[in-house]
């Protein structure tokens, strides 16, 4: 008889539950969150194991990378699916969660998550660390601007390299105690800026010598960060049957709500999937086009029934504006060069990146 295992992973301990094909609980135990401890608990029934489920998380992915090469049929399940299923339980405990995961492995009520290889995971760490330092750098700069504005000291428009010199220039005639507090913030800002520049140089070197990253950069508005984020997000392109499904995977397609024959509407984009990839694609789609390339709306790329119709209209002040009417499943903010019309009927910018990367 086949056995199914559910693992509710914690930082120190993991609840393990084994059920048979009839749903009867065979064993429940708590073990240390170590691959060797979990594997030793499963050795007695290794020949009958069919699925071992774990929720998508950092410890769960670490266990997957250790147990999967050892022959354990482990599956990383979608966290949203598991959460919805386990929310029906009256009492939420680690033991009940492990039991529920085991039952879902038995019934097949789960969505498997693609686990990136270790190299792509390192690139993801590089991108996330760089993004974190960038956000903190902007926060500190805005905080200093606000602190000086209360005393009538306006920083104004200044490039990032000359930011510290401009602040010290404003502090020349200030109170020594107040100047000391601002200089402490400048010291922290300088350390963060140096770390950010170091990570950004590493990112540029990675993209420079990676032909897969350089292909999407031929699309106007796609830079090194967006290209590397796209490569890391896709990881293995063979898991996508068509380039059109890449946009849906990263949450760039609208949500749909249908019930019977009277209710059927489409809303905003789902915003599911990798936020770094979808955000980079949307920011890149709003940038101006390269010189000498005619740009068209995204809806104009693809079948004729999905193309955008544009006509000039006038606002209240008489200024001409472009009004677009297109299918509701077409993003209107993205832009693509006209030469991409023939490349697989791409309907979003990220799908165009997928088409170019597959060439």
Buried (B, 14 or more C-beta within 10 A) or exposed (E): EEBBBBBBBBEEBBBBBBBBEEEEEBEBEBBEBEBEEBBEBBEEBEEBBBBBBBBBEEBBBBBBBBBBEEEBBBBBBBBEBBEEBBEEEEEEEBBBBBBBBBBBBBEEBBEEBEBBEEEBBEBBEBBEBBBBBBEBBEEBBEEBBEBBEEEEBEBEEBEEEEBBEBBEEBBEEBEEEBBEEBEEBBEEBEEBBEBBBEBBEEBBEBBEEBEBBBBBBBBBBBBBBBBBBBBBBBBEEEEBEEBBBBBBBBBBBBEEEEEEEEEEEBEEBBEBBBEBBBBBBBBBBEEEBEEEEEBBBBBBBBEEEBBBEBEEEEEEEEEEEEEEEBBEBBBEEBBBBEEBBEBBBBBBBBBBBBBBBEE
